[in-house]
Amino acid sequence: MSRDWDDAYANMAHIPNGAEIAAAWPGQADAFREKTKAELGVAYGAKPRQAFDLFLPEGEPKGLVVVIHGGYWMRFGREDFSQLAQGAVARGYAACVPSYTLAPEVRIADITAEMTAAVEHAAVLVEGPIFLTGHSAGAHLAFRLMCEDSALSDAVLSRVSGVTGIGGVYDLRPLMLTELNATLHIDETEALSESPVLLRPKVDVPIAVWVGAAERPEFVRQSRVMTMMWDGLGAEVTLVEDEGRHHFDVIDGLLEAHSPLMATVLDDQEP
């Protein structure tokens, strides 16, 4: 039986008022930036999009939360998702929201390298434990940094205390069958080398695979397979299917200090 792979990964078309939800994100980001202490546009590389915004709590940060945005590796930037730092900052953590160079200017493997550089640089600026999270393509990137061949330094890896992927794409092979690949240019070699589901986890830290129960079935499938694969390799991995949440509102818990999602991101380490 043939399958419509483009429809399988089409979120906007299946979310009521999806366009309005996405259109509101930049304004929410602007409002959060205006009221929050921050170091904006911190360069971690020489290219224009190789920069992050670092949002700071009152007082000394308890640690660092890195929030990687989604957009199929081809859309959006840190300016669209500043608000996703809100829950972490309210809990007393510094929150790093990086941009990265978008496809088709670079390949997904190049974006992985950029996120490695961003985390390394942010880790110099903030002491304490590091928690990685990301949404959609950002979830893929967060997990990719935790794979066996991670280029993160041992010093940074030793500080990583939890990783949470939200509504992620962890197996790139199906995307080769979609129109998205006209921009992404994923080939078989890259799909095999950049899919966390096909790789071994690097460090023994709590890993959460979080997905909206009302997301497209393909995203739920990807999350279940990711959980099973890393669980089978001995990782401490938990799957959460967030009841009633779709791909665009599954991230809303990052805005709340004491939401179940925020508690998962921080592995319940702080009250």
Backbone as a ProteinNet text record, in pm:
[ID]
protein_1_A
[PRIMARY]
MSRDWDDAYANMAHIPNGAEIAAAWPGQADAFREKTKAELGVAYGAKPRQAFDLFLPEGEPKGLVVVIHGGYWMRFGREDFSQLAQGAVARGYAACVPSYTLAPEVRIADITAEMTAAVEHAAVLVEGPIFLTGHSAGAHLAFRLMCEDSALSDAVLSRVSGVTGIGGVYDLRPLMLTELNATLHIDETEALSESPVLLRPKVDVPIAVWVGAAERPEFVRQSRVMTMMWDGLGAEVTLVEDEGRHHFDVIDGLLEAHSPLMATVLDDQEP
[TERTIARY]
84.9	0	88.2	60.5	139.2	107.9	201.6	185.3	222.4	145.4	172.9	268	396.2	496.6	495.1	459.8	450.6	342.1	228.5	120.4	160.1	237.7	278.7	357.2	431.5	513.5	457.1	335.4	272.6	196.7	255.5	191.3	88.1	124.9	38.2	-100.3	-105.1	-231.6	-327.3	-276.2	-359.4	-380	-338	-355.3	-453.6	-568.1	-662.6	-596.2	-612.6	-552.2	-400.3	-342.5	-197.1	-120.5	-166.4	-96.9	-99.1	-210.6	-221.7	-130.9	-121.8	-35	109.6	153.7	292.2	318.9	220.1	238.8	253.2	203.2	211.1	346.2	423.6	549.2	647.2	672.5	768.5	728.1	598.8	553.5	572.8	547	570.9	719.5	802.3	947.3	992.8	940.7	976.5	939.5	820.2	773.5	861.9	903.5	989.6	1128.2	1182	1314.4	1312.3	1204.1	1195.2	1193.6	1144.7	1130.6	1233.6	1324.7	1416.1	1560.9	1638.2	1781.3	1844.4	1925.3	1978.3	2104.6	2184.6	2295.9	2254.3	2225	2166.8	2273.3	2256.7	2345.2	2487.6	2504.7	2639.2	2690.4	2798.3	2850.5	2922	2890.7	2967.5	3043.5	3032	3102.7	3102.6	3156.6	3175.6	3057	2970.8	2858.5	2746.9	2664.8	2561.7	2466.7	2426.8	2330	2396.2	2526.1	2596.2	2604	2490	2479.7	2367.2	2374.7	2266	2231.8	2110.3	2067.3	2074.1	2131	2146.9	2060.5	1956.4	1863.7	1902.8	1900.3	1957.7	1855	1861	1770.7	1823	1744.4	1795.3	1892.9	2008.7	2107.4	2188.7	2272.4	2361.5	2280.3	2302.5	2227.9	2260	2158	2176.7	2243.1	2243.2	2297.6	2249.8	2257.2	2229.6	2130.1	2026.6	1933.6	1951	1976.5	1989.7	1861.6	1796.1	1669.4	1691.1	1682.7	1711.2	1579.6	1562	1435	1421.6	1297.3	1267.1	1244.6	1176.9	1153.8	1212.3	1223.7	1277	1415.3	1495.8	1634.3	1641	1523.8	1522.9	1446.4	1388.2	1307.9	1336.4	1298.8	1298.7	1440.8	1443.3	1568.6	1542.9	1646.8	1633.8	1532.1	1517.5	1426.9	1280.4	1249.6	1112	1072.2	1170.8	1140.4	1205.1	1233.7	1290.2	1203.7	1071.9	979.4	996.6	1058.3	1078.2	1182.6	1250.5	1343.7	1274.4	1148.1	1079.6	1074.9	1036.9	1027	1160.5	1264.6	1397.6	1447.4	1428.6	1472.8	1395	1265	1184.4	1229.6	1290	1340.9	1482.9	1539.2	1670.9	1786.2	1756.7	1860.9	1884.5	2006.4	2032.3	1981	1929.8	1876.8	1937.7	1997	2060.1	1967	1931.8	1847.7	1930.4	1984.8	2072.9	1999.6	2053.9	2020.7	2124.7	2092.9	2190.8	2166.8	2268.4	2256.6	2155.3	2069.1	1957.6	1987.7	1925.2	1928	1848.9	1889.2	1989.2	2131.5	2154.8	2290.8	2389	2342.5	2426.6	2349.1	2420.6	2359.7	2326.7	2244.7	2209.1	2333.3	2428.3	2551.8	2624.2	2618.9	2682.4	2609.5	2476.6	2400.1	2432.8	2450.7	2494.8	2625.6	2719.4	2847.7	2828.9	2737.2	2711.9	2654	2561.8	2504.5	2608.3	2702.1	2813.3	2891.5	2922.6	2997.2	2918.3	2787.1	2703.7	2701.9	2683.8	2680.5	2816.1	2922.8	3056.5	3077.6	3035	3056.7	2968.2	2842.6	2752.4	2801	2860	2909.2	3022.8	3095.9	3202.6	3143.4	3029.1	2968.5	2887	2839.5	2752.9	2805.2	2823.9	2869.6	2751.5	2782.7	2679.8	2631	2526.2	2473.7	2415.4	2415.8	2363.2	2248.5	2137.5	2022.4	1994.8	1981.8	1956.8	1813.1	1748.9	1615.8	1598.4	1501.4	1474.5	1342.3	1288.2	1156.5	1169.8	1108.2	1102.9	1245.1	1292.2	1430.6	1527.5	1488.7	1572.2	1584.9	1480.7	1488.6	1590.8	1586.5	1687.5	1827.9	1849.1	1982.4	2026.2	1934.2	1968.2	2011.4	1937.8	1974	2101.9	2119.1	2241	2366.9	2357.9	2473.7	2507.7	2414.6	2435.1	2469.4	2493.7	2527.6	2674.3	2706.9	2839.2	2952.8	2929.2	3034.5	3024.9	2957.1	2941.9	3076.9	3077.6	3199.9	3208.1	3110	3120.5	3241.5	3307.7	3425	3383.8	3478.3	3451	3409.2	3468.5	3435.6	3289.8	3238.8	3098.8	3007.8	3042.3	2959.9	2942.8	3046.7	3038.4	2938.9	2904.1	2808.7	2665	2646.9	2511.5	2436.8	2322.8	2247.1	2109.8	2073.4	1946.6	1925.1	1853.5	1823.2	1676.8	1602.5	1461.1	1433.2	1386.3	1343.7	1192.5	1142.8	999.4	950.5	862.8	807.5	914.6	1008.8	1126.5	1117.2	1212.3	1235.9	1372.9	1376.5	1500.5	1555.3	1473.2	1514.7	1494.2	1603.7	1596.2	1557.5	1562	1538.9	1401.7	1292.6	1163.2	1157.7	1235.4	1232.5	1287.5	1366	1417.5	1303.9	1187.7	1072.4	975.8	1011.1	922.5	975.4	886.5	928.4	1026.4	1027.9	1124	1266.9	1290.4	1427.5	1479.3	1390.9	1438.4	1521.6	1496.6	1574.1	1681.6	1648.4	1740.2	1854.4	1828	1928.9	1988.4	1904.8	1953	1976.7	2094.1	2120.1	2132.9	2150	2153.2	2266.1	2380.5	2495	2465.4	2409.3	2379.2	2265.8	2166.1	2055.9	2107	2200.3	2254.2	2344.5	2418.2	2515.5	2456.3	2338.7	2282.3	2149.7	2107.1	1982.1	2011	1973.5	2000.8	1944.1	1831.3	1769.5	1860.5	1954.7	2045.7	2181	2197.3	2326.5	2316.3	2430	2432.7	2440.1	2376.1	2388	2527.9	2574.4	2711.5	2726	2636.3	2653	2531.2	2552.3	2445	2376.8	2282.8	2206.1	2057.9	1968.8	1825.8	1786.8	1716.6	1672.9	1522	1455.7	1309.9	1271.9	1183	1125.6	981.4	956	826.3	756	632.2	559.3	412.6	349.7	207.2	128.5	35.1	-45.6	-132.7	-159.2	-240.6	-155.7	-25.9	58.8	30.1	88.9	76.5	125.5	58.9	99.2	246.1	303.7	444	536.1	500.5	583	572	453.9	437.1	517.1	510.4	586.9	736.3	785.3	927.9	969.2	886.8	920.3	920.9	826	821.9	942.1	976.9	1092.7	1221.7	1235.2	1353.7	1368.6	1258.4	1260.1	1300.8	1242.1	1273.2	1418.6	1470.5	1607.9	1708.4	1695.7	1794	1771	1646	1621.2	1690.4	1685.3	1750.4	1900.7	1955.9	2100.8	2142.5	2049.1	2083	2069	2011.3	1995.5	1881.5	1890.3	1782.9	1685	1589.8	1504.2	1357.7	1282.6	1140.3	1061.9	948.5	858.8	737.5	705.1	583.5	500.9	377.9	284.3	184.7	203.4	131.2	-11.1	-107.1	-246.3	-301.4	-360	-428.3	-337.7	-208.6	-115.4	-79.6	-74.6	-30.3	110.2	159.8	299.9	333.1	233.5	261.5	241.6	155.7	137.3	205.3	270.9	340.5	457.9	505.2	617.1	573.3	443.4	396.4	442.5	466.3	514.3	648.2	726.9	855.9	838.8	717.3	691.2	657.2	633.3	586.2	693.3	718.1	824.9	801.9	677.7	651.1	558.6	562.4	485.7	550	474.9	534.5	650.8	638.9	748.1	872.2	857.5	974	1038.2	956.5	1009.8	1089.3	1043.5	1115.4	1246.1	1243.5	1366.1	1474.4	1435.4	1530.8	1545.5	1479.8	1486.7	1451.2	1360.5	1311.8	1424.2	1534.1	1648	1633.2	1543.5	1528.3	1381.4	1350.8	1211.3	1157.8
-119.7	0	124.3	217.2	339.9	429.4	515.1	604.4	745.6	842.5	982.3	1035.9	1030.3	1070.2	1220.5	1298	1443	1475	1408.3	1430.3	1380.9	1275.5	1220.3	1321.1	1408.9	1507.2	1648.8	1662.5	1794.6	1829.6	1911.1	1949	2059.6	2164.3	2281.1	2245	2155.4	2122.1	2048	1994.3	1910.8	1971.7	2095.3	2161.5	2277.4	2272.2	2383.8	2514.9	2617.8	2749.8	2741.9	2643.7	2626.2	2748.2	2810.8	2929.1	3042.6	3060.3	3165.5	3138.1	3011.6	2975.6	3009.2	2967.8	2993.5	3142.3	3215.8	3358.9	3435.3	3378.5	3445.7	3426.5	3328.6	3299.6	3418.3	3488.8	3600.1	3708	3740.5	3841	3795.7	3668.9	3614.2	3619.3	3591.2	3596.6	3738.9	3836.4	3976.3	4019.7	3982.6	4023.1	3964.8	3840.2	3778.1	3843.7	3873	3936.9	4073.5	4146.7	4281.9	4283	4178.5	4178.7	4093.2	4032	3935.3	3978.7	3963.9	3991	3894.3	3946.8	3859.5	3916	3826.1	3860.5	3812.8	3906.8	3873.8	3870.3	3777.6	3770.8	3730.9	3639.5	3592.4	3501.4	3538.9	3462.2	3336.7	3224.7	3102.1	3058.7	3137.7	3112.7	3238.1	3228.1	3346.2	3375.1	3277.7	3298.2	3377.5	3446.5	3535	3466.1	3343	3274.8	3193.4	3198.3	3124.8	3212.3	3223.9	3306.6	3252.5	3283.2	3244.4	3359.9	3354.9	3446	3370.8	3434.3	3372.9	3450.3	3387.1	3449.1	3409.6	3509.1	3490.5	3512.9	3432.6	3450.4	3557.5	3590.2	3675.9	3593.8	3648.2	3575.8	3479.5	3402.9	3308.3	3193.5	3161	3050.1	2916.5	2833.3	2698.4	2606	2646.2	2566.1	2622.7	2541.8	2587.4	2494	2552.6	2478.9	2528.8	2438.4	2473.2	2430.5	2526.6	2501.6	2522.1	2414.1	2418.8	2421	2521.2	2537.9	2440.7	2423.4	2338.4	2417.7	2354.2	2415.3	2333.7	2201.7	2111.4	2153.9	2211.2	2250.2	2357.8	2413.5	2507.9	2636.6	2648	2765.1	2812	2935.6	2995.8	3026.3	3090.7	3127.1	3155.1	3192.7	3215.1	3325.2	3422.7	3534.7	3491.4	3373.7	3326.2	3247.4	3207.5	3114.1	3150.8	3278.8	3322	3277.3	3278.4	3246.3	3105.2	3017.4	2880	2871.9	2982.5	2989.7	3026.5	3062.8	3122.8	3031	2905.8	2814.7	2789.6	2773.2	2748.5	2867.5	2988.3	3108.4	3124.1	3096.7	3106.4	3006.9	2897.7	2798	2829.7	2941.1	2983.1	2940.4	2895.9	2851.9	2956.4	2961.4	3033.1	2948.1	3012	2939.5	2992.9	2903.9	2937.2	2895.9	2992.2	2964.9	2998.5	2898.3	2925.9	2928.6	3006.1	2993.7	2905.2	2861	2784.7	2811.5	2789.9	2808.8	2708.7	2754.9	2673.4	2605.9	2489.7	2425.4	2512.6	2515.2	2430.6	2485.6	2595.6	2650.6	2550.4	2471.1	2368.7	2237.9	2130.7	1999.2	1982.1	1881.6	1855.1	1822.7	1753	1724	1852.7	1954.1	2081.7	2150.5	2137.8	2197.7	2128.4	1998	1925.3	1983.1	2009.5	2067.7	2207.1	2284.8	2418.4	2411.2	2319.6	2306.5	2258.1	2177.7	2138.3	2261	2348.1	2469.9	2561.7	2571.2	2657.8	2609.8	2481	2426.5	2443	2418.4	2435.7	2579.1	2676	2815.9	2856.8	2814.3	2848.5	2787.5	2668.9	2601.5	2679	2755.5	2839	2954.9	3003.8	3122.7	3092	2968.2	2930.4	2802.1	2805.4	2687.1	2599	2478.2	2390.1	2288	2214.4	2110.5	2169.3	2088.3	2128.5	2034.8	2093.8	2017.4	2057.4	1960.4	1985.6	1951	2037.8	2007.4	2073.9	2026.8	2084	2033.3	2105.5	2074.3	2039.6	1930.4	1890.5	1866.5	1944.1	1930	1956.5	2044.5	2071.5	1952	1868.8	1745.9	1651.3	1641.1	1560.6	1608.1	1739.5	1793.5	1770.4	1785.6	1760.2	1615.7	1522	1381	1349.7	1415.1	1389.8	1425.6	1526.9	1565.8	1461.8	1369.9	1268	1131.7	1125.4	998.5	963.8	839	785.4	864	917.8	992.9	1142.9	1183.2	1324.7	1395.6	1516.3	1596.7	1689	1683.5	1760.6	1713.8	1806.3	1771.2	1688.1	1613.3	1532.4	1620.8	1739.4	1830	1872.8	1901.1	1939.8	1819.4	1707.6	1587.2	1546.1	1565.3	1526.3	1612.8	1729	1818.8	1798.1	1727	1704.5	1614.3	1663.5	1593.6	1546.3	1575.1	1530.1	1582.1	1504.2	1541.4	1509.8	1607.6	1588.7	1630	1536.8	1565.8	1580.6	1686.6	1716.1	1712.2	1617.7	1608.5	1595	1505.6	1499.9	1408.8	1431.3	1342	1280.7	1152.3	1086.5	992.1	960.1	877.4	960.9	997.9	1086.9	1015.4	883.9	811.3	838.9	843	872.9	1010.3	1106.2	1240.1	1240.7	1139.4	1128.7	1105.5	1062.3	1033	1150.3	1264.5	1380.6	1494.3	1591.1	1710.5	1795.3	1776.8	1848.7	1824.1	1706.9	1673.3	1751.7	1822.8	1914	2025.8	2055.5	2156.3	2092.8	1982	1920.9	1843.9	1785	1709.6	1594	1528	1412.5	1297.4	1235.6	1114.5	997.6	878.4	759.4	765	814.1	821.1	912.7	1029.6	1123.5	1071.9	1009.4	955.1	853	770.6	668.3	727.6	831.4	886.8	991.8	1050.3	1160.2	1126.6	1002	961.2	903	971.4	917.8	778.1	748.1	617.4	504.1	534.3	433.6	433.9	520.3	537.7	501.8	486.2	453.1	579.9	581	697	705.8	828.4	852.7	843	905.3	915.9	860.9	821.6	762.7	872.3	940.7	1045.8	1020	1076.1	1059.8	1119.8	1042.4	1084.4	1071.8	1178	1176.8	1200.4	1116.7	1133.7	1177.6	1305.6	1366.4	1397.5	1354.4	1378.3	1402.2	1489	1510.5	1389.4	1343.3	1227.6	1258.4	1387.8	1428.5	1477.9	1450.1	1485.2	1391.3	1420.3	1330.6	1192	1086.7	951.9	921.5	982	957.3	1009.7	1122.6	1174.5	1086.7	1034.4	941.8	814.1	764	644.1	666.6	780.6	811.4	812.7	871.7	880.9	743.4	660.5	525.4	443.1	451.9	376.6	426.7	560.1	616.2	563.2	559.9	510.8	364	284.7	141.3	114.5	188.4	164.8	198.6	314.9	351.4	275.6	240.2	153.9	19.5	-31.5	-157.7	-151.4	-31.4	-13	27.5	17.3	38.7	180	270.3	408.4	418.1	518.9	549.4	641.5	582.9	660	639.5	750.6	750.8	811.1	750.7	804.2	865.7	990.6	1056.6	1097.4	1047.2	1088.6	1183.4	1311.8	1418.9	1428.4	1389.3	1377.2	1510.1	1504.3	1620.1	1722.3	1704.8	1804.1	1771	1875.2	1859.2	1917.9	1919	1953.8	2097.9	2186.8	2327.4	2365.8	2296.9	2333.6	2238.3	2135.1	2041	2107.8	2220.7	2293.7	2393	2410.8	2515.3	2494.4	2371.8	2345.8	2409.3	2442.3	2507.8	2650.6	2705.3	2840.9	2845.7	2730.8	2724.1	2663.7	2728	2684	2543.6	2509.3	2382.6	2291.8	2302.1	2210.6	2072.2	1968.6	1835.2	1831.5	1905.7	1907.5	1970.5	2084.2	2150.1	2062.3	1992.3	1900.6	1789.6	1744.8	1640	1692.2	1811.1	1869.9	1878.7	1920.2	1935.4	1809	1701.4	1572.5	1586.6	1679.5	1700.3	1723.6	1786	1803.9	1924.5	2015.2	2136.6	2157.5	2208.2	2236.3	2354.8
0	0	0	-89.1	-96.7	23	56	171.2	129.8	175	145.2	251.8	221.6	320.2	343.8	243.5	264.9	366.9	355.4	450.7	589.7	596	725.7	808.1	740.8	811.2	802.6	752.3	737.6	865.1	949	1074.7	1056.5	985.7	974.2	921.8	825	760.5	852.7	961	1048.4	1187.1	1206.4	1335.4	1318.4	1384.9	1375.7	1417.7	1336	1362.1	1369.8	1301.9	1307.6	1260.5	1153	1101.2	1202.2	1271.2	1371.4	1491.3	1530.5	1643.4	1609.3	1491.1	1451.1	1433.4	1382.1	1361.2	1491.6	1600.3	1730.1	1798.7	1756.5	1826	1829.7	1719.1	1725.9	1825.8	1832.4	1928.3	2071.5	2098.2	2231.6	2265.4	2166.3	2186.9	2217.1	2141.2	2164.2	2306.2	2349.7	2481.9	2591	2574.1	2674.5	2676.8	2559.9	2554.8	2622.3	2605.5	2660.9	2812.9	2875.5	3021.2	3093.6	3020.9	3081.2	3063.9	3169	3161.5	3063.2	2971.8	2867.4	2806.9	2753.5	2665.4	2526.2	2437.7	2307.8	2198.7	2107.6	1992.2	2025.5	2120	2156	2044.4	1980.2	1866.9	1915.3	1851.9	1877.9	1752.8	1646.2	1521.3	1437	1317.3	1232.7	1140.7	1115.2	1023.2	1091.1	1011.5	1068.9	1166.6	1139.8	1225.2	1336	1344.6	1449.9	1575.2	1641.4	1761.8	1848.2	1977.1	2066.4	2158.6	2211.9	2316.7	2448.8	2548.4	2680.5	2779.5	2828.1	2921.9	3064	3153.8	3286.6	3396.6	3500.4	3614.4	3707.9	3808.2	3914.9	3999.5	4025.4	4104.3	4019.9	4087.2	4020.5	3960.2	3831.1	3770.6	3837.8	3849.3	3903.6	3802.5	3678.9	3570.1	3438.3	3333.4	3197.4	3129.6	3070.4	2985.9	2842.4	2750.4	2609	2538.3	2470.9	2402.3	2252.4	2175	2031.3	1953.4	1869.5	1798.2	1682.1	1638.8	1524.8	1397.7	1301.9	1171.8	1058.3	1078.4	975.8	927	1016.8	986.6	876.7	838.5	725.9	755.5	875.8	908.3	1050.8	1077.3	1210	1261	1377.3	1441.6	1587.7	1659.2	1803.6	1834.1	1741.8	1764.9	1770.2	1716.8	1713.2	1837.5	1918.1	2026.2	2159.8	2180.1	2308.5	2425.6	2407.5	2516	2569.5	2492.6	2539.1	2650.6	2677.3	2789.4	2920.1	2914	3029	3150.8	3131.8	3245.3	3311.3	3231.6	3286.4	3367.7	3313.4	3384.9	3515.5	3512.6	3633.7	3740	3697.4	3791.5	3838.5	3790.4	3835.8	3748.3	3626.4	3533.6	3425.4	3375.7	3252.1	3137.2	3032.6	2917.8	2790	2713.7	2586.7	2473.3	2386.9	2270.6	2146	2078.7	1964.7	1831.5	1738.5	1596.9	1531.2	1410.4	1332.5	1184.7	1104.6	961.5	906.4	816.8	770.4	637.2	617.2	485.9	387.3	260.6	196.2	198	271.9	274.3	333	429.3	490.7	499.5	529.4	550.1	698.3	727.5	866.4	949.5	892.9	964.8	1005.3	920.2	952.2	1068.2	1071.1	1180.2	1311.9	1308.2	1427.7	1479.5	1390.2	1430.5	1489	1432.6	1486	1626.9	1650.2	1784.1	1884.6	1840	1926.7	1970.5	1874.9	1905.7	1997.3	1975	2058.2	2203.1	2224.4	2360.9	2427.8	2355.3	2412.4	2459.7	2377	2413.8	2530.7	2528.8	2638.6	2769.9	2762	2882.9	2948.8	2870.1	2927	3006.3	2963.6	3024	3149	3161	3273.5	3336.9	3467.6	3539.3	3578.9	3624	3676.6	3576.1	3611.6	3523.3	3396.3	3291.4	3161.3	3124.6	3082.7	3036.4	2892.1	2804.5	2663.6	2628.8	2553.9	2503.6	2367.9	2292	2161.4	2110.8	2014.1	1958.4	1811.4	1769	1629.2	1576.9	1479.9	1435.6	1550.1	1641.6	1758.4	1850.1	1856.4	1934.3	1872.1	1740.1	1670.9	1706.4	1703	1728.6	1872.7	1967.9	2107.9	2128.2	2069.5	2081.2	2004.3	1891.4	1810.6	1887.3	1973.9	2054.6	2160.3	2186.4	2288.3	2230.4	2100.3	2037.6	2061.7	2036.7	2069.8	2006.3	1886.9	1818.7	1843.9	1950.6	1982.5	1984.9	1927.4	1928	2048.7	2138.9	2262.2	2342.4	2407.3	2487.4	2608.5	2660	2779.2	2896.1	2904.7	3015.3	3009.5	2889.7	2875.2	2892.4	2831.5	2844.6	2989.8	3069.8	3210.5	3288.2	3233.6	3299	3251.6	3140.6	3089.1	3186.3	3233.6	3337.2	3291.4	3167.9	3114.4	2974.1	2893.5	2754.9	2729.1	2674.9	2644.3	2500.8	2421.3	2285.2	2282.1	2217.9	2215.3	2070.4	2039.3	1904.7	1798.7	1821.4	1737.1	1615.7	1525.1	1411	1433.9	1463.1	1503.3	1397.4	1299	1185.6	1060.7	994.8	879.6	750.7	749.3	624.5	562.1	638.9	575.1	507.8	559.4	500	357.4	324.1	187.4	87.7	137.5	52.8	43.2	103	106.3	19.9	-6.5	-79.2	1.2	132.1	215.4	170.5	111.7	75.4	-43.6	-112.3	-216.6	-156.1	-28.4	44.2	131.7	196.9	292.6	225.5	110.2	35.2	117.4	196.7	272.8	176	184.2	108.2	204.7	151.9	235.9	337.8	296.1	387.8	504.8	476.8	584.3	672.1	612.2	690.7	791.1	749.9	839.9	947	913.1	1007.7	1100.3	1064.2	1142.1	1209.9	1205.2	1269.9	1407.3	1515.3	1648.6	1671.1	1608.4	1628.7	1581.6	1493.5	1439.7	1508.8	1608.4	1674.7	1822.1	1885.3	2027.3	2111.9	2229.4	2318.8	2377.2	2397.5	2443.1	2594.6	2666.1	2810.7	2882.5	3005.8	3086	3166.1	3100.2	3166.3	3139.8	3221	3195.1	3059.8	2980.9	2848	2841.8	2797.7	2784.3	2639	2588.8	2455.4	2477	2448.9	2478.3	2346.8	2332.3	2208.3	2240.5	2166.2	2184.7	2136.8	2217.1	2177.2	2056.6	2032.1	1917.9	1800.7	1803.6	1689.7	1573.2	1458	1344	1385.5	1341.1	1380.2	1354.2	1250.3	1219.9	1329.6	1391.7	1500	1624.4	1649.3	1760.9	1734.5	1612.8	1576.8	1593.9	1543.6	1556.8	1704.2	1788.9	1930.9	1997	1961.2	2018.7	1975.1	1847.8	1798.7	1863	1875.5	1939.8	2082.1	2155	2292.2	2297	2211.6	2211.6	2175.2	2078.1	2034.1	2143	2204.8	2306.9	2437.4	2466.4	2581.1	2560.3	2439.2	2408.6	2413.8	2410.7	2421.2	2561.9	2656.6	2796.3	2847.1	2766.1	2811.3	2912.3	2997.5	3092.3	3020.8	2947.1	2857.6	2893	2888.8	2921.8	2806.5	2772.7	2671.3	2739	2699.1	2747.1	2625.7	2617.6	2513.6	2579.5	2555.2	2623.6	2569.5	2650.4	2608.1	2555.9	2435.7	2379	2313.1	2321.8	2266.3	2122.2	2037.9	1900.1	1884.8	1762.1	1739.5	1775.5	1771.7	1798.5	1944.6	2017.4	2158.8	2255.6	2203.8	2291.4	2362.6	2309.4	2369.4	2476.6	2494.5	2584.9	2728.7	2766.8	2902.3	2933.3	2830.4	2853	2903.6	2889.1	2936.1	3084.7	3145.3	3283.3	3373.3	3484.9	3574.6	3627.4	3656.1	3724.4	3645.7	3514.6	3430.4	3433.4	3399.8	3388.9	3289.6	3178.7	3081.5	3140.8	3210.6	3268.7	3376.5	3452.6	3552.9	3485.9	3370.4	3297.8	3242.6	3183.6	3129.7	3235.5	3357.6	3466.8	3549.7	3505.1	3575.5	3723.3	3753.3	3891	3991	3943.8	4032.5	4123	4086.7	4166.7	4201	4320.2	4357.3	4280.2
[MASK]
+++++++++++++++++++++++++++++++++++++++++++++++++++++++++++++++++++++++++++++++++++++++++++++++++++++++++++++++++++++++++++++++++++++++++++++++++++++++++++++++++++++++++++++++++++++++++++++++++++++++++++++++++++++++++++++++++++++++++++++++++++++++++++++++++++++++++++++++

